[in-house]
């Protein structure tokens, strides 16, 4: 069995590696070659933690396994990342445990790669201004991945806690792009692409804020009750997602579905756009929205890539098990 410790991940996988893995698995999901198993996610009644499992199998890539982990809100005070996870991969032919991979950085990379895939396939080609809602840990990963998909000329940002916006400004400077803190009204009026990456349970971006032609990636809603954008916005947009079943139950679409604003049949798989069975954006005035709920297959795809790279570069730890 192979172990790839968390400390080795940064030196192994690039954003391009993560992008390729996520694009491939979304395509496999859409054509029915890969599927996710039911998600388990529970409050454990200790340390205010949420803990769960995401798992699945990709017949194309032969990735079989699960990610185990969750959210410990007190970890930051202990010098640890609040999100903690580990990926377990199994041999699809024998069922033996093939690898254990550190899942913290991996999760950040795969989440950013998913929104990046949506931008590449759905945003207008002439998109110039990138808007960021949220300035937490994940926002920096989102920003770095997004700017690789279009020739953005400016970054604008908004956060519930404005004192956190310097994080976005620092990343923008690193990327050689100007940054401006804006209101949500300015965000909707000016941004060609908007990434929302918050853990909110009430919408911040409202339907009235958003102008025609915008692409929105909602990346924070992955639990029942969470919400980042007004539900009526989904009724005005063409909605895409990683997995429809998760979108309507724990994703951003859960609220529009519950309010009767859209039907499940109105939600499209991003994998269908990748495979060419859905046209994607149909006009420059269309609003497109990607509901990135986060599926176990994303973790397995990137973890499999990491294992291959670890073996190739000689940093994989092999143990008898």
N, C-alpha and C positions, 0 to 999 in steps of 0.2 A: 504494500500500500504506500502511496505517495502523500507526503504532507508538504503543503506550501504555506509557510507561516505568514501572518499578516505583514510582518516587516519586509518581506520580499516582494509583495505585490506591486508596489510603486515602481520598482526597477524592472518589472517584467512586461506589464500590459500598457499599451498606449491608448490614447483616445481613438485612434484609427482602428486598433484591434477590437476595442469595445463596440465601436460603431458597426464594424463588419459582422461581429457575432450577433448583435441585436437585430440588425437588418435581416440576417439569414433566418433567425428563429421566428421573427414576425412573419416572414414569407412561408416558412414551414407550417406555422400555426394556421394560416389562412387557407392553405391547400389541404389541411387535415392530416398532415404528417407529424404534427407535434401537438400535444395537448397538456393542459395543466390539470392537476388533481385538485379537489376541493381544499380551500384555504382554511387553516385553523389559526385563530387569533383570539387570545383571551387576556383579560386583566387578571393577574395572578394573585392579587390581594396582598402584595408585598412590594415595598419600594416604589409604589405607584407604577409598576412596570406592566407593559403589554408584551406578551410573548406568543410566538406562534411558529407555524411551519408553512412553507410554500414548496410545492413539489410538482414534478411532471416528467414527461418523456418525449424526446425528439427522435423520431425514427430516422430522419435524415442525418443528423449529427451524432446519433446514438448517445446523446446526453440523458442520463437517468439519474435522479437524485432529489435532494431537498436542500432548502436553506432553513436553518433553525436560528431563531433570534428574535429581537424585538427592540423595544424602546424603554430605556431606563432614564427618566428625567433628571435624576440626581447625579448622574455620572460626571457631568462637567465639573462639578465641585471636587470630584475625586481625581481630576486630570484625565478622565476617560471620555471617549466618544459616547454620546447618549444612545446612538443606534449601535447595537452589538449583534453580530451574526457570524455564522460559520456555514460553509457549504460542504455537503457530503455527496460525492459522486460514486455511482455503482456501475460495475461492468454489466452492460445490457445483455451479454450472452450468458453470464454465469451468476449474476446477482451479488458477486463479491464486492466488498467496499474497495473502490479503486483509489480514491483520493479524499483528503480533507483539506479544504482551502479557506484561508482567512477571508471573511466576508464583509468587512467594514468598508474599506476603500472600494472594493468590488461593487458594493451596492451603490455608492455614490457615482461611480463611473458608468454603471449600466443604466441608472436613472437619467443621467445627463445624455447618454447615448440615445435613449429612447426619444427624448424631445428633439435631439439633433436629427434623428431619422425623420421625424415628423416635419421639421423645418425644411429639410432637403426635398421631401416629396410633396409638400403642401403649400409652403410659403411662396409668395410672388417672387419671380426671379429678380425683380428690381428692388427688393426690400433693402432699405438703407438704415432704418432706425430700429434698434432692438430695445424693447422695454422689459424690465425685470421687476416683478412684484415678489418681494421676499428677499431678505439679505442674511439668511441663516447659513449654516455650514454648507449645505448643498448648493447654494446660489453660485458660488465661485466655480464649481464644476459645471453647472449649467451654462454659465456665461462663456467659459473657455471652449466648450463643445459647440455652442450655438454659432459663435463667430466664424467657425470653419466652414459653415454651410452657405453663407451669403457674404457679399462685400459690404458689410455694415460700416457706416461712417460715424455712428454715434450711439452711445448707450444712455438710456434714461431709466431711473429707478424710483420705486416707492416701497416703503416698508411701514408696518404698524409701529415699529420703534425706529424713528428716523436716526437715532444715534448709531444704528448699526450700518447705515448706508456707506460709511467710509470703506467697508469691506468691498463693496461693488466698485467704488471709485478706484481703489488700489488695483483691482484686477483689470479694470478698463485701462488704467495707466500702463500696466504691464503689457497690455495688448496694443498699446499705441492709439487708443480711441478716447475721445472726450466723453466725460460723464456729467450728467445733470440730474439732480433730485427734482422730481416733479410731483404734481398732484395727480390723482387718478383720472381726473378729467383731461389733463394734459397727456397723460399716458395713452388713453384711448384715442385722443385726437391725433397724436403724432406718431405713435409706434406702428411700424409695419408688421412686426412680430412681437408678441408678448408671451413671456414665460412667467407663469405663476407657480411659485414653489413655497407654499406656506403650509402650516398645520391648522388652518382656521376652521371653525365650525359655523362661520357666517360669511357671506360673500363680501368681497371688497370691490372687485371689478363688476360694474353694473352694465346692463344691456345698453343703456343710453350713452355710456362712455365710449363704446366701440364703434369705429367707422368702417364702412365697406372696404373690403380688400385685406383686412387684417387676418393674420394667422395667430391663433392662441394655443399655447401648450399648457394645459392644466396638469401639473405634476405632483401636487401635494395631497390630493384626495385619494386615500386608500383605505378608508374605514367608514363604516356606517355613521352618518351624521356630519362628517366633514364637508365643507363647501368653500370654494374659492371664488366662483363667479355666480352672478344672478341666473336663476334657472331659465328665465325667458331668453337669455342669450343663446342657449342651446337650441331653442326653437327657431332662431333667426339664422343660425350657422349650419353648415354641413359638418356633422359630427363624425369623427374617426376615433378609434380606440385600439388598445393592444388586444383586449379580450372583451367581447360584448357581455358575457355573463358577469364579469367583475364590474364592468362599467355601470350596469343597471342596478347593482346591489351595493357596492362599496365605492364606486367611482363618482366622478362629477355628475354623471347622467342620472344618478339615483334620485335627485330632487326634481328634475324635469320629468322623469318617468312618474314619480309619485304625484306630481301636480297635473298629470295628463297633458303636458305640453308637447311631448314627443312619445313615440312608440319605440320599442326595442328594434323594430325593423328599420327605423330611421338612422340607426347607428352602424357605421361601416368599419370594417377591419383595416387598419393601416397596412397589413400584409397584402390585402387585395390590391392596393395601389402599387406596392413593391412588385407584385407578380404581374401587374398589368391587366387585372380583371376588373379594376375600378379606375376610372379616369382621374380621380383625385380632384384637384382644383379645376373648375370649369370656366372661370372668368376672373379678371383682375378685380372685380367688385365683390366677389364671393367672400364671405367670412368662413374660414375653416377653423375647426377646433379639435384638438387632439386631447382625449381624455386618457392620460397616462396613469393607469391604476397600479402598475407594477406587478408582473407575473413571475412565478417561480422559474419558468423557462429562461427568462432573461439572465437570472443568476447562474443557472446551469450552463448556459451557452458561454458566458464570459469565464466562468470557472474552468470549463473544459479547455478554453483557449489558454488560460493561465497555466494549467497543468502541462500542456504541450510545450509552452515556452519555458517553463521551469526545467523540464527534462532536457530540452535543447540547450539551455544555458548552464546546465549543471548545478542548479541550486535546489533541485527537488530533494527532499529528505525521504529516503526509502526505509520503511520498517516492515518487519514481519507482523502479520495480523491475522 
